[in-house]
Amino acid sequence: MTIKKYFEDEDFLPSVLGGYRPRKQQAEIADFIHKSMNGHTPAVVEAPTGSGKTLSYLIPALELERKIIISTKTKQLMLQILNKDIPIASKLFGHSPAVYYLKGRRNYFCHERFFRLVYPNSSFYPDAVKWFESIAEDYVIEIPS
């Protein structure tokens, strides 16, 4: 089965994606991505929202068992890919790939910034200080001497 057939087959995608309707552009994107992965050449795809890009690259990657990096503009889209699209594509091939979710440093609590900006001004931020002190034990790791 060519990669386009996955998208044109009346039973394949609808078996795990209720209401799926084949889209020519989605099959063409998948074919382009598949050829790129087979040839080990970079590929860039731009298509409108809702055109099916995610499955267009997940299905070739799973079929060829290739590692891919997915970078999204929003956390919401990344969570959709993690919680909806990858499980759907995985069901089609009967195996789940190893998936790692990385976020930028702005998504994590910065102790240094807290102690530099908030703690010295604790009278202005009593709730923040109280919150930090309530969870501080979770962040302390004792190293045996």
C-alpha positions as a Python dict, from the first residue, in 0.01 Angstrom:
ca = {
    (1, 'M'): (0, 0, 0),
    (2, 'T'): (146, 338, -99),
    (3, 'I'): (133, 611, 160),
    (4, 'K'): (-145, 786, -36),
    (5, 'K'): (-359, 474, -7),
    (6, 'Y'): (-368, 513, 372),
    (7, 'F'): (-550, 840, 319),
    (8, 'E'): (-767, 725, 28),
    (9, 'D'): (-872, 387, 174),
    (10, 'E'): (-1234, 401, 290),
    (11, 'D'): (-1167, 186, 598),
    (12, 'F'): (-815, 266, 718),
    (13, 'L'): (-844, 612, 878),
    (14, 'P'): (-1220, 595, 944),
    (15, 'S'): (-1155, 283, 1156),
    (16, 'V'): (-1000, 504, 1427),
    (17, 'L'): (-1115, 850, 1325),
    (18, 'G'): (-1492, 871, 1309),
    (19, 'G'): (-1623, 1101, 1038),
    (20, 'Y'): (-1294, 1107, 849),
    (21, 'R'): (-1326, 1217, 488),
    (22, 'P'): (-1036, 1178, 245),
    (23, 'R'): (-865, 1501, 139),
    (24, 'K'): (-649, 1506, -171),
    (25, 'Q'): (-412, 1766, -25),
    (26, 'Q'): (-354, 1552, 286),
    (27, 'A'): (-256, 1251, 74),
    (28, 'E'): (-21, 1467, -133),
    (29, 'I'): (147, 1610, 177),
    (30, 'A'): (188, 1259, 320),
    (31, 'D'): (341, 1138, -8),
    (32, 'F'): (584, 1433, -9),
    (33, 'I'): (683, 1366, 354),
    (34, 'H'): (717, 992, 288),
    (35, 'K'): (951, 1055, -8),
    (36, 'S'): (1151, 1301, 200),
    (37, 'M'): (1189, 1051, 485),
    (38, 'N'): (1285, 772, 246),
    (39, 'G'): (1543, 995, 80),
    (40, 'H'): (1670, 1136, 410),
    (41, 'T'): (1614, 1489, 280),
    (42, 'P'): (1467, 1781, 475),
    (43, 'A'): (1109, 1882, 405),
    (44, 'V'): (905, 2189, 489),
    (45, 'V'): (528, 2191, 455),
    (46, 'E'): (295, 2485, 484),
    (47, 'A'): (-80, 2429, 467),
    (48, 'P'): (-389, 2589, 620),
    (49, 'T'): (-525, 2499, 962),
    (50, 'G'): (-742, 2189, 946),
    (51, 'S'): (-582, 2047, 633),
    (52, 'G'): (-457, 1736, 812),
    (53, 'K'): (-86, 1811, 832),
    (54, 'T'): (-33, 1626, 1159),
    (55, 'L'): (-152, 1287, 1033),
    (56, 'S'): (24, 1361, 703),
    (57, 'Y'): (360, 1340, 879),
    (58, 'L'): (275, 1102, 1165),
    (59, 'I'): (158, 821, 938),
    (60, 'P'): (474, 816, 720),
    (61, 'A'): (692, 843, 1032),
    (62, 'L'): (517, 548, 1197),
    (63, 'E'): (514, 339, 881),
    (64, 'L'): (886, 396, 825),
    (65, 'E'): (963, 387, 1199),
    (66, 'R'): (1145, 719, 1176),
    (67, 'K'): (1226, 959, 1457),
    (68, 'I'): (1079, 1302, 1406),
    (69, 'I'): (1077, 1632, 1591),
    (70, 'I'): (751, 1821, 1613),
    (71, 'S'): (767, 2187, 1709),
    (72, 'T'): (444, 2379, 1760),
    (73, 'K'): (368, 2742, 1820),
    (74, 'T'): (127, 2673, 2106),
    (75, 'K'): (118, 2435, 2400),
    (76, 'Q'): (-247, 2367, 2315),
    (77, 'L'): (-154, 2229, 1973),
    (78, 'M'): (127, 2019, 2121),
    (79, 'L'): (-114, 1870, 2375),
    (80, 'Q'): (-362, 1793, 2096),
    (81, 'I'): (-90, 1610, 1905),
    (82, 'L'): (19, 1421, 2219),
    (83, 'N'): (-327, 1331, 2346),
    (84, 'K'): (-525, 1288, 2024),
    (85, 'D'): (-323, 1260, 1704),
    (86, 'I'): (-37, 1034, 1815),
    (87, 'P'): (-274, 783, 1982),
    (88, 'I'): (-489, 775, 1665),
    (89, 'A'): (-190, 719, 1438),
    (90, 'S'): (-50, 460, 1680),
    (91, 'K'): (-373, 256, 1669),
    (92, 'L'): (-345, 236, 1291),
    (93, 'F'): (-7, 65, 1311),
    (94, 'G'): (-57, -127, 1633),
    (95, 'H'): (241, 18, 1816),
    (96, 'S'): (311, 330, 2017),
    (97, 'P'): (626, 528, 1953),
    (98, 'A'): (839, 670, 2231),
    (99, 'V'): (727, 1030, 2274),
    (100, 'Y'): (905, 1304, 2465),
    (101, 'Y'): (743, 1638, 2544),
    (102, 'L'): (985, 1926, 2589),
    (103, 'K'): (891, 2279, 2683),
    (104, 'G'): (1095, 2596, 2687),
    (105, 'R'): (1240, 2730, 3009),
    (106, 'R'): (967, 2993, 3039),
    (107, 'N'): (728, 2710, 3126),
    (108, 'Y'): (904, 2624, 3451),
    (109, 'F'): (928, 2786, 3791),
    (110, 'C'): (1254, 2976, 3837),
    (111, 'H'): (1383, 2965, 4196),
    (112, 'E'): (1656, 3219, 4126),
    (113, 'R'): (1407, 3473, 3990),
    (114, 'F'): (1171, 3413, 4282),
    (115, 'F'): (1444, 3476, 4540),
    (116, 'R'): (1576, 3778, 4352),
    (117, 'L'): (1244, 3952, 4281),
    (118, 'V'): (966, 3822, 4504),
    (119, 'Y'): (1118, 3708, 4831),
    (120, 'P'): (1289, 4042, 4915),
    (121, 'N'): (951, 4209, 4861),
    (122, 'S'): (750, 3948, 5049),
    (123, 'S'): (524, 4208, 5207),
    (124, 'F'): (393, 4289, 4858),
    (125, 'Y'): (350, 3922, 4762),
    (126, 'P'): (240, 3740, 5079),
    (127, 'D'): (37, 3479, 4888),
    (128, 'A'): (329, 3394, 4660),
    (129, 'V'): (567, 3356, 4954),
    (130, 'K'): (317, 3146, 5147),
    (131, 'W'): (265, 2923, 4842),
    (132, 'F'): (640, 2879, 4790),
    (133, 'E'): (701, 2797, 5154),
    (134, 'S'): (423, 2537, 5142),
    (135, 'I'): (584, 2355, 4849),
    (136, 'A'): (950, 2426, 4930),
    (137, 'E'): (995, 2084, 5090),
    (138, 'D'): (913, 1923, 4755),
    (139, 'Y'): (1213, 2099, 4603),
    (140, 'V'): (1472, 2022, 4869),
    (141, 'I'): (1682, 1715, 4808),
    (142, 'E'): (1907, 1604, 5087),
    (143, 'I'): (2244, 1479, 4979),
    (144, 'P'): (2398, 1234, 5226),
    (145, 'S'): (2731, 1351, 5364),
}
